[in-house]
């Protein structure tokens, strides 16, 4: 095994996901993942802290994509437009990877500790998004609220996309989720507007 | 020690929180919590599965309060009104307990595993809230989106209240967070409205 392994991180992630799907997360060892990827255990640990982190590895990239998309929206645009741009860019990271994302979600859904980790990562994404909105001059609590609600909408849209056959445009599904959320909150005031909810 | 201990669950929860605040969560044992509450370890385990669960014990009650408040709103009211009623009722559970809630939050914030558990509980609250909205005839994905965004707004409002001196009305703070969120999403469409965000 050479010291230089092209895309060892990516191969390890794919190997791990295959093994988790085949044998279950609990039953899979780091040694097996390394073997399937054709690298040493030492290489595994150069890329990931443990077998849980293989599923959550790309988070620095995620925060960067979010932040730069939010920052690239013209200064005069609304917080909602900036938020949407960030979440659409985030969705774009998964556009070509429906099957991978679906498998990953199934592995996470089957394990309580992975579900908790996923929630923590989503909370960190909301924090990154709120920071990016504050850098645009959006004040708190609006920045935090928009980011938290935006990530919630992202998650719901993303799960709808995963449940489908993968032909839908994930960015469009996320955009629709944000529009739908806008519809719920369209009244603005929480106690004034009364129409038939049926 | 008699078999009948009035409010042993509540006394254990208070004793646990005191000890976690004094000595740290990791350093506190179940034996110490039981001793401080004046009950046996056996009694502790009749009430809570482990020392983590002492901090998250009342969740069945929380789901019930949420569901019944959402259900009690007149059928013709908007989903937003029903959502608001649920979250205001949830906030009401903490109204007289600012110091307790503040201490509990500080203990949770200091420990990664407790933070993950808290996120899981909040996710379960969102699920309960979405169920209650669906029982009112709110369709998905609107029910899930409203519930997830609503819980996000609740959390932000609740944290603002905790950070304050405790004289504010927690229900009112949560209501304002929902209004603020409504302001962000007031445009409805995610790409149309353009005003100065500064």
Interface residues (C-beta under 8 A of the other chain):
Chain A: X75 X76 X77 X78 X79 X80 X81 X82 X83 X84 X112 X115 X116 X117 X119 X120 X123 X126 X136 X137 X138 X141 X142 X144 X145 X146 X148 X149 X151 X152 X153 X155 X156 X157 X160 X175 X177 X178 X179 X180 X181 X182 X183 X184 X185 X186 X187 X188 X189 X190 X191 X193 X194 X195 X196 X197 X198
Chain B: X75 X76 X77 X78 X79 X80 X81 X82 X83 X84 X112 X115 X116 X117 X119 X120 X123 X126 X136 X137 X138 X141 X142 X144 X145 X146 X148 X149 X151 X152 X153 X155 X156 X157 X160 X175 X177 X178 X179 X180 X181 X182 X183 X184 X185 X186 X187 X188 X189 X190 X191 X193 X194 X195 X196 X197 X198
